[in-house]
Structures are given as structure tokens and as C-alpha cells.
Amino acid sequence: MAAGALHRSIRTIQLHGGSNDSASTKEFGNSSLKFISKGFAVDVKFLSNRSRSFSHCKMHVIRAISSHASVVDPILSTSHVTTDFNQNTSIESSLILIRHGESMWNEKNLFTGSVDVPLTKRGIEEAIEAGERISSIPVNMIYTSALIRAQMTAMLAMTQHRQKKIPIIMHDESVQAKEWSQIFSEETIQQSIPVITAWQLNERMYGKLQGLNKEETVVKYGKEKVHEWRRSFDSPPPNGESLEMCSQRAVAYFKENIEPQLQNGRNIMVAAHGNSLRSIIMYLEKLTSQEVTNLELSTGVPLLYIYKHGEFLKRGSPVGPTEHGVYAYTRNLALYRQKLDEMVQ
Ligand SMILES: O=C(O)[C@@H](CO)OP(=O)(O)O
């Protein structure tokens, strides 16, 4: 079925679980209501059982929108997002991690950290290539750092995605910013992907090394010391963040904001940085502080994980959009790719 038709189809669902699901009822009109359940803002219209009890009411789900963003994916909304809010064990979602493409300071071999430097031409090409490699993998939400190199990477990668949805940065830095960036067409919302920017995903703050040449720093402080600053878990560079400190904010953000979305069946792409992603990978793969010292991430290489039964399964780096192996990993990925194939026919 085409995406538009999928989006127009409204399904009847049965809610189980009684009033627990209505934890934060927002509105209770005559025959419709809005409530928040498992991170989703849900609008429903009653079909029968006007008792308004949440137990076993028949209703139409008009929209189920992430309470963190204002966009719902039509393919996702009719596939594996559970209609039984107490039974989400079958949920399986994809997580793509991408380190930004080469930046202008990567090219010059300068410590970058929190300095906001754009991509080089090569970095732009890497981001586009990364996008091709993941172009048949579902993406319902994007998280990036607050830094332009990660945001450019996410946006450029999405130009290649076969679903052709438009990534839109969510501005909630002020009430006005939120209000002024509202979208008033449901159809347009359906064709968008929310992009959430978070400083917590920024590169580690490199302190007094920021702007210094890496080679010259080795000459000045010695290879061992510089390696310790760059790759150890708990030794911070002068006035900067250790990987451990970076991990405290990046992993906390991941657990609080991204993991709940995966648990809700949303497919996520995270475009971030060498060290914020190393700390997240350390968490996903349960690496020790010794093991993480050997973890190196190349610029612009996407990494795929499948989230299932509360576990993250590492699926490596998709080589290309038609790579058979990637879609053999899970039924959902194979079905999604099949839907994309049908959409272009
Ligand atoms: O300079 C930086 O910000 C980072 C990433 O480019 O460098 P390193 O690989 O040394 O942690």
C-alpha cells in the first residue's frame, strides 16, 4: 500500500489495561479525548462504550504522536507500533549511529571538541555516501548534537533516503520558537521527520587542547600523554572532559530520550561525534573502560543496531542500500524495504 493510503487508514483498536494508560489525561470531550501513553500523545475518538472507561473502549486512533515531537510516520504507524499498550514485547526498532563527515578541523588535524566547525567537501561527500548506505533503513526520528558538523551530516544523509521525507529541526528553545515553527497541515507533517538537537550529544569538550594541532601536541607533551588524553576513559585533557564525563551527559541523554523512542518502535538515527558516540557505543555494547580505549570511529560511517527485547544487537555498517544481508537481519527491515520498493512502482 502506498504511504499516503497507509496514512489515511484509521484503525479501530482496543485499549487494555484500564486507567493506568490514562496517566496524564489532557482533555476529555464528548466523544474524543487526548492523553499521553508511553511517550505518545494520543488523540482518540470513541466508537462505542460511552462509559469513557479506558478499559476495553472501542475507539479510533486519530493520531499517536511522540510527546517529544510532532510527527508520526505512516509506515511505522500501521506496522509494528503496538495497539495493545501493555504488550510491547514484539517491538523491534533500528538505531543508526553516524559520526559526522570530515570537518575542516579534522582536515587540519586540530583538536576540535566543542568548537562548531563545518564539514569539508570530502565530509559532505561522506555524509551523502552514508545516506546512500542507509537509504532503505527506516528513520522516524533524528537526533543530532547542537554542532553544525553533525547537523550537516544528518541532513545530507537524508537527501539520499528512499522514503523522501523531509527532516525538520524542532525548535523548542523558547515558547515563541516552538509556536512559530508549527506546521498546520497533517499531510505535510506526515511527510516530515523530526530532528531533535541536543547539546548533550556534542563532542567532548577538549579544554585547552581545542584549536591545537594534534601532531604538535604530541611533540610538546609526548605520545603517551596525548594518547591518554584522547583515548583513556577517565583522564581528562587539561580543563576538558574525559570520556567518562562526556559519557555522563551523552549516555544519560540517550537513556532518557532516545531509548524510550526505540521502546515505542520508532526507528532512530543519531548523528554525533567520535567521543559522544564512543560513550554511547560503550553503553550499547557493554564495553569495559579498557575496551573502549581501542574503539575508533571513522568519519561518515553509519553503524546499525537493532533494538529488541530490551537488547541492542550490533549489525555492523551497511555497505549499500541493496545489501542483502542487512535486510535478512529482521523481518521488519525486509518488509520496510519491500514497502519502499512498492512506493516507487
Ligand atoms: O578533535 C576532536 O574533537 C576529536 C574528534 O575529531 O578528536 P579525537 O579523535 O582526538 O578525540
The ligand as a Gaussian input file, in Angstrom:
#p B3LYP/6-31G(d) Opt

LIG

0 1
 O       39.290000      16.761000      17.895000
 C       38.255000      16.214000      18.307000
 O       37.269000      16.831000      18.722000
 C       38.168000      14.697000      18.321000
 C       37.381000      14.187000      17.158000
 O       37.796000      14.712000      15.955000
 O       39.462000      14.212000      18.268000
 P       39.946000      12.838000      18.877000
 O       39.754000      11.800000      17.833000
 O       41.381000      13.103000      19.176000
 O       39.184000      12.553000      20.149000

